[in-house]
Every structure is written in structure tokens, then in C-alpha cells.
Amino acid sequence: MTDTAPRPTLEAVAARAGVSRATVSRVVNGGDGVRDILVERVRKAVEELGYVPNQAARSLVTRRHDAIAVVVAEPETRVFADPFFALQLRGISKELTAHDNQLVLLLTEGRDDHARVGRYLAGGHVDGALVFSLHLDDPLPELIQRAGVPTVFGGRPGWSGDRRDVVYVDSDNRGGARDAVRHLAGLGRTRIAHITGALDQTSAVDRLDGYRDVMADADPRLIAEADFTPAGGERAMRELLGRCPDVDAVFAANDLTASGALRVLREAGRRVPDDVAVVGFDDMLPLAEQTDPPLTTVRQDIEEMGRLMARLLLRGLDRGTPREGAGDTRSGVVLPTTLVRRASA
């Protein structure tokens, strides 16, 4: 074993800067009331000595842990296989890093994990939580409310009841779906099918509603349920070809679903877009550019959604408001979507 040098102390910084220990404490903990010239001397001493504040002691002063829980209501097999989650986590991580906060990732595999996450959030380990990919029967919102943790949700809340004290960030799923279906109709397509996402999630419900806004009189057999995965897209596309062989267009709930549908169409000898036009949702790069043919899709800024979730939470913590569960208004930020045209439609 090698000897390690002792860690610089608050007293050592104070001696180097020529100020009191209390002055150093106020500077490193972000307090007010210290003259600029002294702040500069303290910061210079901190840099020269390589002083790192003790987080436990700092938390006693600031009442902050500088840690944010990111709760994804999906099993790890889904989170690490779907690039959507990587993009959203990247946006969150960038924003938290810019504000010197740590990201604590919590995934849920089943009911036991929900209870574990609830206990962790209630234990005072983090300053707040960012929660996304919720399902309609998910117990997490109730557990989070009981924990009293400031929270921002990713996606429009879909749980029932009178709770309107929710801060969330979402994309215009319904409007984006309308744009996709109108584009297909504008190409002269009349048998436009929709492959849904998991209908226990509000994003999938909103995209289905957007499809129905345009195709109010559509044959109900043109709607096939899937789960936002390539395998689900393959299965649903086979169902559609079996019961509606005259289908001439498909709006898929996301790009992964569309990629599965494209594989089945190719295997069935259907030319895209000549025989069947296909539109996805997400504009997941590089996937959307690498499908055969490249995918026309609805773009949502997934990384920006993550950044905005983190930004709203950190602003609320800095202001001391709002604490999820303590207000009386629902505050939602809905980001616009854009149709990106490529070769598939």
C-alpha cells in the first residue's frame, strides 16, 4: 500500500487565503455577504490546495445533496436497448453536470422495485427526482407524493384523480401524429394504418388520438397494437397484412416500431414507398437515416426534453418551489414536433 497525502482542510484554505474559517465556509457553500476580493482569494487558495468540500458537512449547511434521482419506469433490458432513453438521459446528464449535480439512476423491474425506489426517495438521499416512461397503473406517482420529493415528470401525466399539482415536459404527440397522417393522406393514400405504442402510456394514446383526428372514419382493422419495439412493429405489420392486404400506408408510433414494419414489408415483397408508405415518430438518429429506405418521421427533441426536465427541477429547488404534491396547478411544457421527410413516404 502507498501512503496518501492528507486532504486539504477548511483551515488550510483559510490560512492560505488569509481569512477566517467561517469566510471560507460561506464561499465554498455559496453563501452571501463576502466581499469580492475575499471570494477571489478563497477560490485561488481552493484551487492551489486542491481542496474538495466535504459533501456531508456541506449538506448540513446548504440543506442540499447536489444529487438528483432519475427514475425510469422500465426494466434495464428495455432502457439499455432503446436509444430514446439514452438521448433523454444524455440531456438530463448535461444539464445536471452544468450545475454540479450528480445523477442517480433508478430503474424499476417490478413491484418490489417500486417499493425500493419509494423508500430511497423518502430517505433524504437526493434533492429531487426526474421521472419518465410511466405506465397508467404505475404506483410511482403515489409513492413520490408520499415521499414529498420535488419532481418533474417526462410525459403528460395519465393517472386519474384530482391531482393537478404536477410539473411535466412532453412533446406534442397528438399534433405530430396528425401531421404524419395528413402527410400520408396528401400523398393520395387511402388505406392508412396505425401501429400503436404501448397503450398504457400517454404518448401512445395521444398519437393514436392524433391518427383518429385525421382518420375519423377509418376501418378499425387498420389499427394494430404494439409496444414501441421493433419486434412489436414486426408482429403488428404481419397482422395488418393478414387482415388488410390493401393497406397502402402505415403511421408507426415510433421509429423502432417503423423499423420492424419495414422489415416485414420487405419480406412480403411490398415496395416502400411505392406500395406502402411508412412514417415513424421520434427521428431517432442514426436509425431513421439507416433504415431501408430512410425513414420519414416526426421529430421530437428528446435530448432537449431531458435538459428541460432537469432545468425546471433545478430552478424550482433554487427558488424553493414548487414541491410536487404541494401546489394546486398543473404546469406542463409541451415542445413542438416537426415532420422530417425522407424516402419512405
RAFEN-V545376 format. One record per residue. RES is the residue in three letters. SS is DSSP state (helix for helix, strand for strand, loop for the rest). D_FIRST is the distance of its C-alpha to the first C-alpha in Angstrom with 1 decimal. Layout:
RES_SS_D_FIRST / RES_SS_D_FIRST
//
This chain:
MET_loop_0.0 / THR_loop_3.8 / ASP_loop_6.7 / THR_loop_9.3 / ALA_loop_12.9 / PRO_loop_15.2 / ARG_loop_17.5 / PRO_loop_21.0 / THR_loop_23.5 / LEU_helix_27.1 / GLU_helix_28.1 / ALA_helix_26.4 / VAL_helix_28.3 / ALA_helix_31.4 / ALA_helix_31.1 / ARG_helix_30.5 / ALA_helix_33.5 / GLY_loop_35.7 / VAL_loop_36.5 / SER_loop_36.1 / ARG_helix_33.3 / ALA_helix_36.0 / THR_helix_36.9 / VAL_helix_33.4 / SER_helix_33.3 / ARG_helix_36.6 / VAL_helix_35.6 / VAL_helix_32.3 / ASN_loop_34.0 / GLY_loop_37.1 / GLY_loop_39.5 / ASP_loop_42.8 / GLY_loop_44.5 / VAL_loop_42.3 / ARG_loop_44.1 / ASP_helix_43.1 / ILE_helix_42.2 / LEU_helix_39.7 / VAL_helix_38.2 / GLU_helix_37.7 / ARG_helix_36.0 / VAL_helix_33.6 / ARG_helix_32.8 / LYS_helix_32.2 / ALA_helix_29.8 / VAL_helix_27.9 / GLU_helix_27.6 / GLU_helix_26.6 / LEU_helix_23.9 / GLY_loop_22.6 / TYR_loop_23.5 / VAL_loop_23.3 / PRO_loop_25.6 / ASN_loop_24.4 / GLN_helix_26.3 / ALA_helix_27.2 / ALA_helix_28.6 / ARG_helix_30.4 / SER_helix_32.0 / LEU_helix_33.5 / VAL_helix_35.2 / THR_helix_36.2 / ARG_loop_36.8 / ARG_loop_35.2 / HIS_loop_32.1 / ASP_loop_32.5 / ALA_strand_32.2 / ILE_strand_35.1 / ALA_strand_35.5 / VAL_strand_37.2 / VAL_strand_39.0 / VAL_strand_40.6 / ALA_loop_43.1 / GLU_loop_42.5 / PRO_loop_40.4 / GLU_helix_37.4 / THR_helix_39.5 / ARG_helix_42.0 / VAL_helix_39.7 / PHE_loop_37.7 / ALA_loop_40.9 / ASP_loop_43.1 / PRO_helix_42.6 / PHE_helix_44.4 / PHE_helix_41.4 / ALA_helix_39.1 / LEU_helix_41.5 / GLN_helix_41.8 / LEU_helix_38.1 / ARG_helix_37.7 / GLY_helix_40.3 / ILE_helix_38.7 / SER_helix_35.2 / LYS_helix_36.7 / GLU_helix_38.5 / LEU_helix_35.7 / THR_helix_33.2 / ALA_helix_35.9 / HIS_loop_35.9 / ASP_loop_32.2 / ASN_loop_32.4 / GLN_strand_30.2 / LEU_strand_31.9 / VAL_strand_31.4 / LEU_strand_33.1 / LEU_strand_35.0 / LEU_strand_37.1 / THR_loop_39.8 / GLU_loop_40.6 / GLY_loop_43.1 / ARG_helix_44.3 / ASP_helix_41.2 / ASP_helix_39.2 / HIS_helix_41.9 / ALA_helix_41.3 / ARG_helix_37.5 / VAL_helix_38.0 / GLY_helix_40.5 / ARG_helix_38.2 / TYR_helix_35.4 / LEU_helix_37.8 / ALA_helix_39.3 / GLY_loop_36.0 / GLY_loop_35.7 / HIS_loop_32.6 / VAL_loop_34.3 / ASP_loop_37.1 / GLY_strand_39.3 / ALA_strand_39.9 / LEU_strand_41.3 / VAL_strand_43.0 / PHE_strand_44.8 / SER_loop_46.4 / LEU_loop_48.0 / HIS_loop_50.6 / LEU_loop_53.8 / ASP_loop_53.0 / ASP_loop_49.4 / PRO_loop_48.5 / LEU_helix_45.8 / PRO_helix_48.2 / GLU_helix_49.3 / LEU_helix_45.7 / ILE_helix_44.7 / GLN_helix_47.8 / ARG_helix_47.0 / ALA_helix_43.5 / GLY_loop_45.0 / VAL_loop_42.6 / PRO_strand_43.9 / THR_strand_44.4 / VAL_strand_45.8 / PHE_strand_47.0 / GLY_strand_47.2 / GLY_loop_50.7 / ARG_loop_53.9 / PRO_loop_53.6 / GLY_loop_55.8 / TRP_loop_55.7 / SER_loop_58.9 / GLY_loop_59.9 / ASP_loop_60.5 / ARG_loop_57.1 / ARG_loop_57.5 / ASP_loop_54.5 / VAL_loop_52.3 / VAL_strand_50.7 / TYR_strand_50.4 / VAL_strand_50.2 / ASP_strand_52.2 / SER_strand_54.0 / ASP_loop_57.8 / ASN_helix_57.7 / ARG_helix_61.4 / GLY_helix_62.6 / GLY_helix_60.5 / ALA_helix_61.9 / ARG_helix_65.4 / ASP_helix_64.8 / ALA_helix_63.6 / VAL_helix_66.6 / ARG_helix_69.1 / HIS_helix_67.8 / LEU_helix_68.5 / ALA_helix_71.9 / GLY_helix_72.6 / LEU_loop_72.1 / GLY_loop_75.0 / ARG_loop_73.0 / THR_loop_74.7 / ARG_loop_72.7 / ILE_strand_69.4 / ALA_strand_66.9 / HIS_strand_63.8 / ILE_strand_60.7 / THR_loop_59.0 / GLY_loop_55.4 / ALA_loop_54.3 / LEU_loop_57.1 / ASP_loop_55.1 / GLN_loop_53.5 / THR_helix_55.5 / SER_helix_54.8 / ALA_helix_56.5 / VAL_helix_59.4 / ASP_helix_59.9 / ARG_helix_60.1 / LEU_helix_62.5 / ASP_helix_64.6 / GLY_helix_64.6 / TYR_helix_65.9 / ARG_helix_68.6 / ASP_helix_69.6 / VAL_helix_70.8 / MET_loop_71.7 / ALA_loop_73.5 / ASP_loop_75.9 / ALA_loop_73.6 / ASP_loop_73.9 / PRO_helix_71.3 / ARG_helix_70.5 / LEU_helix_68.9 / ILE_strand_66.0 / ALA_strand_63.2 / GLU_loop_60.2 / ALA_loop_56.7 / ASP_loop_53.1 / PHE_loop_51.7 / THR_loop_50.3 / PRO_helix_51.5 / ALA_helix_52.4 / GLY_helix_54.4 / GLY_helix_56.2 / GLU_helix_57.1 / ARG_helix_58.5 / ALA_helix_60.5 / MET_helix_61.9 / ARG_helix_63.2 / GLU_helix_64.8 / LEU_helix_66.5 / LEU_helix_67.8 / GLY_helix_69.1 / ARG_helix_71.0 / CYS_loop_71.8 / PRO_loop_72.1 / ASP_loop_73.8 / VAL_loop_70.8 / ASP_loop_70.6 / ALA_strand_67.6 / VAL_strand_64.4 / PHE_strand_62.4 / ALA_strand_58.9 / ALA_loop_56.8 / ASN_loop_53.8 / ASP_helix_52.8 / LEU_helix_51.0 / THR_helix_54.1 / ALA_helix_56.2 / SER_helix_54.1 / GLY_helix_54.9 / ALA_helix_58.6 / LEU_helix_58.8 / ARG_helix_57.6 / VAL_helix_60.3 / LEU_helix_63.0 / ARG_helix_62.1 / GLU_helix_62.3 / ALA_loop_65.6 / GLY_loop_67.1 / ARG_loop_67.4 / ARG_loop_67.0 / VAL_loop_65.0 / PRO_loop_66.5 / ASP_loop_69.9 / ASP_loop_70.3 / VAL_loop_67.7 / ALA_strand_66.0 / VAL_strand_62.5 / VAL_strand_60.8 / GLY_strand_57.3 / PHE_strand_55.4 / ASP_strand_52.1 / ASP_loop_52.2 / MET_loop_48.8 / LEU_loop_47.7 / PRO_loop_47.3 / LEU_helix_48.9 / ALA_helix_52.3 / GLU_helix_52.7 / GLN_helix_51.7 / THR_loop_54.1 / ASP_loop_57.3 / PRO_loop_59.1 / PRO_loop_57.0 / LEU_loop_57.3 / THR_strand_59.4 / THR_strand_57.6 / VAL_strand_57.3 / ARG_strand_54.4 / GLN_loop_52.5 / ASP_loop_49.6 / ILE_helix_46.9 / GLU_helix_44.0 / GLU_helix_46.2 / MET_helix_46.8 / GLY_helix_43.1 / ARG_helix_42.8 / LEU_helix_45.8 / MET_helix_44.7 / ALA_helix_41.5 / ARG_helix_43.5 / LEU_helix_46.1 / LEU_helix_43.5 / LEU_helix_41.6 / ARG_helix_45.0 / GLY_helix_46.0 / LEU_helix_42.8 / ASP_helix_43.3 / ARG_helix_46.9 / GLY_loop_46.3 / THR_loop_48.6 / PRO_loop_49.4 / ARG_loop_47.7 / GLU_loop_48.6 / GLY_loop_50.9 / ALA_loop_52.3 / GLY_loop_54.7 / ASP_loop_58.1 / THR_loop_58.2 / ARG_loop_56.6 / SER_strand_55.1 / GLY_strand_54.7 / VAL_strand_53.9 / VAL_strand_55.4 / LEU_strand_54.6 / PRO_loop_57.2 / THR_loop_57.2 / THR_strand_58.7 / LEU_strand_60.3 / VAL_strand_58.8 / ARG_loop_61.3 / ARG_loop_60.3 / ALA_loop_62.2 / SER_loop_62.1 / ALA_loop_64.8
//
